[in-house]
Amino acid sequence: MTQNPRPIRTAVAGFGLSGKVFHAPLIAASPAYSLDVIATSDAGRQSDASARHPGARIVDTPADILELADGLDLLVLGTPPATHYPLAKAALEAGLDVVVDKPFTVRSAEGEELIALAARLGRVLTVFQNRRWDGDYLTVRGLLDSGALGAVTRFESRFERWSPTVAKAWKADATADDGGGVLFDLGTHLLDQAVQLFGPATVVHAELAARRPGEKSDDDVFLALRHESGVTSHLWMNMLCAQQGPRFRLLGSGGAFTKHGVDPQEPFIAAGGSPLDADYGVEDRDWAGLLGRDGHLDRLPTERGAYPEFYRILAEKISGGGAASALPVPVDPAGPVEVLRLIEQARELATQRT
């Protein structure tokens, strides 16, 4: 790896959950980066950002970041989904490398356009599909690689929460055309993980519903996918779930694996922890999954979660020659575009059902 003479000068646009809990802490914890600018227009968030990251300049809008582009290398977008395409396009044209939070864009065609633009301009473009580094997902990945389950026939995956009111203002106003709803939110992770594990797929069944008062998009979704590999995936995402099902359940010819609970990295940082802490990403052993078959079950401890890997891989890419180098980006944006195509398929199927 070619060492940069200085850290990668980075700006984060947005200081809600995405910027505050994911991007800014991971960037600040890595010596490969300097967190130079944070954009948020909310006065309370500005104060919080300044207190947490006193070395960063606080500005009001992403447009203010673009005015400082000559002194920056990387822009991280943690803004609402409808802004991802125009802001990423503007940042690439301003000469910046770009990280876009999920969903990559609202429409697959927009994602394809950004990929082509980044290639033409010689810029690094990637998408923050951080849950590829969840400890439970890494555990499932390891099981598949080891062949411990035999030939997997069915994959079940859930993100279910009890959130009876829409807490964020932008989410309360966002329709599906704006990237609102649980399918664009939690569903982006579930679809990405399913495709990463079992390959290309087609949505063969889709149920989308809005249960909460005032919900303008969807908050209760079930999808069935048929992978070209022969695996069937069932995916649930629900914001009005008072009793949650297993996070993962896999059935194979040689056994099964069932896992409850949610990766601890997000709540750990939200509670004030650091990615540099010794117990970061370590799940309590009580949440270990069950491997085997009924009557012959073993507890399988969860692998340590590793969100910092995203920014480590990205730093190697940027410092090792950027877009011109053969080094990989942490997430090839073609994958998130395929996820957007699956979302489009799901919405079309759900429309046909009504």
N, C-alpha and C positions, 0 to 999 in steps of 0.2 A: 504493500500500500504506500503510495506517495503521500508524504505528510504535508499538510497545508502549513504555510508559515504562520497562519493565524487561525483562530476558530472560525467556524461557519457562522457568519453574521445573520441572525435569524429574527424574523418578526412573526408574531402570532396575532391573527385577526380574530377577535372574539374572546371573551373571558367569562363565558358561562361554564357549564359542566365540561365541555370539550376542552376549552383553553385552560381553565383553572385546574382541573383534576388530571387531565391526560397530557396535553402537549407541553404546557409551561413547566411542570415538574420534571418531565422526562428530559426536556432540553436543558433545563438548568442543572440537572444532575450529571450531564455528560460534558467532559472537558473538550470534546470535539466541537462544541457549539458555544456561541455567546447569545444570550437572549437580550436583544438590543431594543426591540420595540414591541409594545402590546397595544392593540386598538380595542377600545370599548367606549361607548358613548354614555353608559350608565355611571353616574357619579359614585355610587357605592362600590361598583366593581372597579372603577378607576382607583379608588382608595385602597381596596383590597389588593389589586395588582401591584400598586406601588409598595405596599407593605411587604408583600411576599417576594417581590423581585425589585429591590431598590435600585439595581443597576440598569433597569429597563426604562426607556422613554415611553411615557403613556400618551397616546394620541386618541382622537375621537373616533375616527373611521378608517376602514381599509384604504380609502382614497388618500388619506394622510400618509399611510405606509408607502403607497406607490410614489408619492412625491419624494420619498427618501430612498428610492430604489437604488440609486447610485452608490449608497453606502451599505447595501445589504446584499446577501447571497440567496436567501431562502425565505419564502413566505409560506406560513402554515395557516390554512383556512379552517377555522372552527366556527364558521358563521352558518346561518340557516341554509337549508339545501338549495332554495331557489337562487341564492347568490353565488353558488359555487361556480357555475359555468362562466358568468360574466367576470367575476373576480379572478378566477384562474386564468382566463384568456388575457385579461389586462396585465396580470403579473408576468405571464410568459412573454408577452410582447414588450414588457418593461425590462426584460433581461434577467428575471429571477427564476430559480428553480422553485418548484411548488409541491407542497403536500396538501391534499384535499381530504377533509374528513369525509366519512361516509354519510349519506350516499354520495357517490362520486359526483353525479349530476342528477337532474330530475328525469331526463330522457336519454336513452342510450345513444341517440344520434349526437347529442351534445358531447358525451364522453368520447365518442369516436373522433369528433372534430378536435377536441383538446389533445388527444393522443397524436393526431396528424400534425397539429400546430407545434407541439413540443418537439417532435422529430424534425420538423422543418427548421425550427429555430435553434436546435441543438441544446435544449434545456431538459433537465431532469424533472419528471412528473411521476408522482406516486400517490397512492390512496391509503388512508389510515384505517386499514382493516385490522385493528389491533387485536381482535379476538382470535386471530390465528396464533396468538401467543398466550391465550388463556391456558392455565394449567390443566384444566379438565380436557380441553381440546388436544393439548399436547399428549395427554395420557391416552386418549382415543387413537391419535395418530400412531403412537408407539405400539398399541395393541394391534392395529392393522398391519404395521410394518413387520411385527413379529409373527403374524399368522396365528395368534393365540385363539382367535375366534373361528378359524376356518374360513369358509366362503360366506361372507356377509350377505344376507338377503334383504334385511330391513334395518333402516336407520331412523330413529326418532329423536327429535331435538326440540327443545322448548326454551323460550324466554317468556315467563309469565310473572306478572307483578300485580300487586293490589294498589292501584292508583286511581281512585274513583273520580277525581277531578283533574282537569288539565291544568297543570301548574304554570307552565311557561306561556307568556303572552303570545309569542310567535306561533307556538303549536296550537293555541286556542283558535287562532285566525287562519291557520294553514289548511288548504284543501289538498287533495291528492296532486293537483296540478302544480302546487307549490312545494311538493315534497313532504307534505304532512302525512301523519298517520303512522301506525305501528309497523306496517309493511315496509315503508321506507326507512324506519328507525331500527327496531330490533330485527325485523325481517331481513334487512341487508346483511346482518351478521350470520343469521341462520342459513340463508341461501349460499353465502360465500363459503361457509364451512362445509356444507353438504357437497358443493361442487369441488372444493379442494380435496375432500376425502374420497369421493366416488366418481368424479369426472363429469363430463357434459350431461345435461339433463333437459327434460321437457316437463312443463307443468301439465299434469293430466287432470287435476281437480283443484278448485279454488273456492274458498268461502271467505268473504270479507263482510264484516258488519261493524256498525257504530253503535255501541251500547251506552256510552256515557252521555249525560245531558250536555248538549252543545258541541259534541264531537262532530267535526266537519269532514273527516276523512274516514279512517277505520281504526278501531282499537281492539278488535277481536278477529284474528285471521287464522285459517288452517289451509295448508297447501300440501298436496301430494305430488311428488316428482318421480318420474321414471328416468333413471340414469342409463346411458348407453352401456354401462358395465353390467346392467341387469339388476342393480340394487333399487329398491323402492325407498324413498325418503318421505317421512311424514313430519311436517314442521308446524309447530304451534307458536303463536305470539299473541299475548293477551294482556291488556292493562287493567282488567277488572276481574282478576282471578284471586279468590280468597283462599284457595288451597291449590298449591302448585304441584304439578306432576314432576317426573324425573327430568333433570336437565338433559341427560342422554340415555338412550336405550338402544343397544345394538343386538341383533339376533343373527347368529351364524351357525354353520353346520357343525362347528366344534364347541360351541358354548355361547354365552351371552354376557353382556356388560350393562349394568345399570348404575347411574350416577345421579345423585341429588345435589342440590346446592348450586351456588353461583361463584365463579372465580372471585377471589378476595382482593384483587389489586385495586379496583376502583374504590371500594369502601375504605381500604387502608389509606390511600392518598387523601380521600375526602375527610378522613378523621385526623389528618395532620401528619401522617407518615411520609417517608421519603423513599424513592426507589433505591437509595443507597443503604437503607436499613437492612440489617441482617435477616430479619423475618419478613421482608417484603416478598410478596408472591407465594408465601408458604401457607398452604391450607391446613386447617385443623384436621388431625387424623380421624376425628369423628365423622368427617364428611367423605371418607374413603369410599370408592365405588365397590360394587359386588361383581366378581368375575366367576363364571362357571355356569352351573345349572342348579336348579332347585334341589336341595339336599346335599349339594357339593359346591358350596360357595366360599370364596376367599375374598378377604378385604384387599383392595388394591389402592395403596396411597396415591394421591394425586401428585403429578409432577409440579415443580415450582413454576409459577407463571412468569412470563418474561417479556413484558411490554417494552423494556429498554432495548430489546433486540431490534425493533423497528428502526429506531434512530441510530443504533450502531451500524446496521447495514447501510442505511442512507448516508451516513458520514463517510463510510468507505467508498461508496459510489461517487459522491461529490468530490471528495478529496483525491480519489484515484483517477481523476480525469473527467468526471462528470458524464454527460450523455455520450461522449465519444468513447468511453471505456467499456470493456466487456463485462465489467462487474454488474451484478444484478441490482435492481432496485428492490426494496423490501416487499413491495406489492406491485406486480405488473398491472397497470391500469386496465389492461384487456380483461382481466378477471372481473373486476367490478362492473365493466360494461356488460359482460355476460350476465351478471346478477341483475342489472337493469332490464335486460331483455326478458329474463324470467319474471320480473315484476310486471312488465308490460303484458306478458302472456297471462299471468294470473288475473290481472285486471280485466282483460278481454274475456277470459273464461267466466269470471264472476258476473260480468255484464250479461253474458249469454244466459246465465242461470236465472236472472231476474226478469 
